[in-house]
Amino acid sequence: MAEEFKSSAPAKGGNDVVKGDFATILIGVGTILDNTLTPLSKVVAQTLDSMTTVAKQILDGINSSLAQKK
């Protein structure tokens, strides 16, 4: 009977399983966030690049029209 209790008792360091599971969850959440945010950051970068191009074209147009007036 005493042997049954010994074998069913958690081994020393039983909390390691909980810590391992929590770490796995954190890694999974981090991976999901990374996979979600990476494409979004690329879209934001492309949008900002396009806006920069348009702003440069507008400023070039203003500059050329002001140069013609002189």
C-alpha positions as CSV (number, residue, x, y, z in Angstrom):
1,M,0.0,0.0,0.0
2,A,2.8,2.4,0.8
3,E,4.4,1.7,-2.5
4,E,1.3,2.7,-4.3
5,F,1.4,6.2,-2.7
6,K,5.1,6.5,-3.5
7,S,4.6,5.8,-7.2
8,S,1.5,8.1,-7.5
9,A,3.2,11.0,-5.7
10,P,4.5,13.7,-8.0
11,A,8.2,13.5,-8.6
12,K,10.5,16.2,-7.1
13,G,10.5,19.2,-9.4
14,G,6.9,18.5,-10.6
15,N,6.5,22.3,-11.1
16,D,8.9,22.1,-14.1
17,V,6.0,20.6,-16.1
18,V,3.8,23.6,-15.4
19,K,6.7,26.0,-16.2
20,G,7.4,24.2,-19.4
21,D,3.8,24.4,-20.5
22,F,3.6,28.1,-19.6
23,A,6.8,28.7,-21.6
24,T,5.4,26.8,-24.6
25,I,2.2,28.9,-24.4
26,L,4.3,32.1,-24.3
27,I,6.4,30.9,-27.3
28,G,3.2,30.1,-29.2
29,V,1.7,33.5,-28.5
30,G,4.9,35.2,-29.5
31,T,5.0,33.3,-32.7
32,I,1.4,34.2,-33.5
33,L,2.1,37.8,-32.8
34,D,5.2,37.8,-34.9
35,N,3.5,36.1,-37.8
36,T,0.6,38.7,-37.5
37,L,2.7,41.8,-37.1
38,T,5.4,41.1,-39.7
39,P,3.0,41.4,-42.7
40,L,1.4,44.4,-41.1
41,S,4.7,46.1,-40.7
42,K,5.5,45.4,-44.3
43,V,2.2,47.0,-45.4
44,V,2.8,50.0,-43.2
45,A,6.4,50.4,-44.6
46,Q,5.0,50.1,-48.2
47,T,2.3,52.7,-47.5
48,L,4.8,55.1,-46.0
49,D,7.1,54.6,-49.0
50,S,4.2,55.3,-51.4
51,M,3.3,58.4,-49.4
52,T,6.9,59.6,-49.5
53,T,6.9,59.2,-53.3
54,V,3.7,61.1,-53.7
55,A,4.8,63.9,-51.4
56,K,8.1,64.2,-53.3
57,Q,6.1,64.4,-56.6
58,I,3.9,67.2,-55.1
59,L,6.9,69.1,-53.9
60,D,8.7,68.7,-57.2
61,G,5.6,70.1,-58.9
62,I,5.3,73.0,-56.6
63,N,9.0,73.7,-57.0
64,S,8.9,73.6,-60.8
65,S,5.8,75.8,-60.9
66,L,7.5,78.4,-58.6
67,A,10.6,78.3,-60.8
68,Q,8.5,79.0,-63.9
69,K,7.0,82.1,-62.2
70,K,10.4,83.8,-61.6
